[in-house]
């Protein structure tokens, strides 16, 4: 297997894939687990989810909360369904690869590649969207569990049993945050999937687009107007 990969992939391809994986995994760690993550959109969003949960446990009527969770589930369901179609399309391309190679050979700036290299490129892209599908479907299940928690959380009047109310809010906020985090990982996979498409043209473009994706994600997560708006009342 190692010999096959070395014979099929050139130095530029190996470096491009290594940079792609390092950027994807590295940015995920940076935005979620590093000491800088607490200043990002994901962490600030989790704080607002906890605030939502603290309000929820004090509300007797929770139709608004149910509608909000339903809206979140609808968004996740849309992405999960779309991802299935993308996966099916990539599998179809694998079945007609010879025709695709002939078509791509006429494109300007496209580098001539072997069938084996094309298969590796498609498998990488397929792996990215399979990962996204698993994240979306798990997020959907987590939002389902959140709706069950909302239904099972008793109404707690203001000033009564503050400790129990806080425990319930922490539980609701935690499940909501976990679902949101998995949804965010699925969306991030889409971004990097777009970068992986560039490998079909040139490994240099693959590297460049991967770098651009990291910059775009950083700006949106750590330097966006949306983040400023989320922090406005802090």
C-alpha positions in Angstrom: 0.0 0.0 0.0 2.8 2.4 0.9 4.6 1.6 -2.3 1.5 2.1 -4.3 0.9 5.6 -2.8 4.5 6.6 -3.3 4.4 5.5 -7.0 1.0 7.2 -7.6 1.4 10.5 -5.8 4.1 13.0 -6.6 5.9 15.1 -4.0 3.6 18.0 -4.7 0.5 15.8 -4.2 1.8 14.4 -1.0 2.6 17.8 0.4 -0.8 19.1 -0.7 -2.7 16.3 1.0 -0.5 16.7 4.2 -1.2 20.4 4.3 -4.9 19.9 3.7 -5.2 17.4 6.6 -3.0 19.5 8.9 -5.1 22.6 8.1 -8.4 20.8 8.7 -7.5 19.1 11.9 -5.3 22.0 13.1 -8.0 24.6 12.6 -10.6 22.3 14.3 -8.3 22.1 17.4 -7.6 25.8 17.3 -11.2 26.9 17.1 -12.5 24.4 19.7 -9.9 23.4 22.2 -7.1 25.9 22.2 -6.9 28.8 24.7 -7.9 31.1 21.9 -11.2 29.3 21.3 -12.9 31.1 24.2 -12.7 34.3 22.1 -14.4 32.6 19.1 -17.9 32.5 17.7 -18.4 28.9 18.7 -17.6 29.5 22.4 -19.6 32.7 22.6 -22.5 30.9 20.9 -22.3 28.2 23.6 -22.6 31.0 26.3 -25.8 32.2 24.6 -27.2 28.7 24.5 -26.7 28.5 28.3 -28.5 31.8 28.7 -31.3 30.4 26.6 -31.5 27.3 28.8 -31.7 29.4 32.0 -34.6 31.3 30.5 -36.3 28.1 29.3 -36.5 26.5 32.7 -38.3 29.5 34.1 -40.9 29.5 31.4 -44.1 27.6 31.9 -45.1 27.7 28.2 -42.3 26.6 25.9 -43.8 26.7 22.4 -41.2 29.3 21.3 -38.4 27.0 22.5 -39.9 24.0 20.7 -40.2 26.1 17.5 -36.5 27.2 17.8 -35.3 23.7 18.2 -37.5 22.6 15.3 -35.9 25.3 13.1 -32.4 24.1 14.1 -33.4 20.5 13.3 -34.7 21.6 9.9 -31.4 23.2 9.0 -29.4 20.2 10.0 -31.8 17.9 8.2 -31.4 19.9 5.0 -27.6 19.6 5.1 -27.8 15.9 5.9 -30.1 15.3 2.9 -27.9 17.4 0.6 -24.8 15.5 1.7 -26.3 12.2 0.8 -26.9 13.5 -2.8 -23.3 14.7 -3.0 -22.0 11.2 -1.8 -24.3 9.5 -4.3 -22.9 11.8 -7.1 -19.3 11.1 -6.2 -20.0 7.4 -6.2 -21.5 7.8 -9.7 -18.4 9.6 -10.8 -16.3 6.7 -9.6 -18.3 4.4 -11.9 -17.8 6.6 -15.0 -14.2 7.7 -14.2 -12.8 7.1 -17.7 -15.3 9.5 -19.2 -14.6 12.1 -16.6 -10.8 11.8 -17.2 -11.3 12.4 -20.9 -13.4 15.4 -20.2 -11.0 16.9 -17.7 -8.0 16.5 -20.0 -9.5 19.2 -22.3 -9.7 21.7 -19.5 -7.1 24.5 -19.4 -4.5 24.4 -16.5 -5.5 20.8 -15.6 -2.6 18.5 -15.0 -2.5 15.1 -16.6 -3.1 12.4 -14.0 -3.3 8.6 -13.9 -6.6 6.8 -13.2 -5.2 5.7 -9.8 -4.5 9.3 -8.8 -8.0 10.3 -9.9 -9.4 7.5 -7.7 -7.4 8.7 -4.7 -8.7 12.3 -5.3 -12.3 11.1 -5.5 -11.9 9.0 -2.4 -10.5 11.9 -0.4 -13.4 14.1 -1.5 -15.8 11.2 -0.7 -14.3 10.8 2.7 -14.8 14.5 3.5 -18.5 14.4 2.7 -19.0 11.1 4.5 -17.4 12.7 7.6 -19.8 15.7 7.1 -22.8 13.3 6.8 -21.9 11.6 10.1 -21.6 14.9 11.9 -24.9 16.2 10.5 -26.9 13.1 11.4 -25.4 13.0 14.9 -26.2 16.7 15.4 -29.8 15.9 14.3 -30.1 13.2 16.9 -28.6 15.4 19.5 -31.2 18.1 18.7 -33.9 15.3 19.0 -32.5 14.5 22.5 -32.6 18.2 23.3 -36.3 18.4 22.4 -36.9 15.4 24.8 -35.0 17.2 27.5 -37.1 20.3 27.0 -40.3 18.3 27.2 -39.1 16.5 30.4 -37.8 19.6 32.3 -40.3 20.7 34.8 -41.4 24.4 35.1 -39.3 26.0 37.9 -40.7 29.3 39.2 -38.3 32.2 39.7 -36.7 32.1 43.2 -37.6 28.4 43.8 -34.9 25.7 43.9 -32.1 27.7 42.3 -29.7 24.8 42.4 -32.0 22.4 40.6 -32.9 25.1 38.0 -29.2 25.7 37.3 -28.5 21.9 36.9 -31.3 21.6 34.4 -30.1 24.7 32.5 -26.6 23.3 32.4 -27.8 20.0 31.0 -30.0 21.7 28.4 -27.2 24.1 27.4 -24.6 21.3 27.2 -26.7 19.2 24.9 -27.6 22.2 22.7 -23.9 23.1 22.5 -22.8 19.6 21.6 -25.4 19.5 18.8 -24.3 22.9 17.6 -20.6 21.9 17.7 -21.3 18.8 15.5 -23.3 20.9 13.1 -20.4 23.3 12.9 -18.0 20.5 12.2 -20.1 19.3 9.3 -20.3 22.9 7.9 -16.5 23.1 8.2 -16.1 19.9 6.3 -18.1 21.5 3.4 -15.6 24.3 3.3 -12.6 22.0 3.2 -14.5 19.8 0.6 -14.5 22.8 -1.7 -10.7 23.1 -1.2 -10.3 19.4 -2.1 -12.0 19.9 -5.4 -9.1 22.1 -6.4 -6.8 19.1 -6.3 -8.4 17.8 -9.5 -6.9 20.8 -11.2 -3.4 21.4 -9.6 -1.9 20.5 -6.2 -0.6 24.0 -6.0 -4.2 25.3 -6.3 -5.2 22.8 -3.7 -2.7 24.1 -1.2 -3.6 27.7 -2.0 -7.4 27.2 -1.7 -6.9 25.2 1.6 -5.0 28.2 3.0 -7.7 30.6 1.8 -10.4 28.4 3.5 -8.5 28.6 6.8 -8.3 32.4 6.5 -12.0 32.7 5.7 -13.0 30.4 8.6 -10.7 32.4 11.0 -12.2 35.7 10.0 -15.7 34.4 10.4 -15.1 32.7 13.8 -12.8 35.3 15.4 -13.0 38.6 13.5 -16.6 38.9 12.1 -19.3 41.4 12.7 -21.5 38.6 13.8 -19.1 37.8 16.7 -19.1 41.5 17.7 -22.9 41.4 17.8 -22.9 38.3 19.9 -20.5 40.0 22.3 -22.4 43.3 22.4 -24.0 42.7 25.8 -20.9 41.1 27.5 
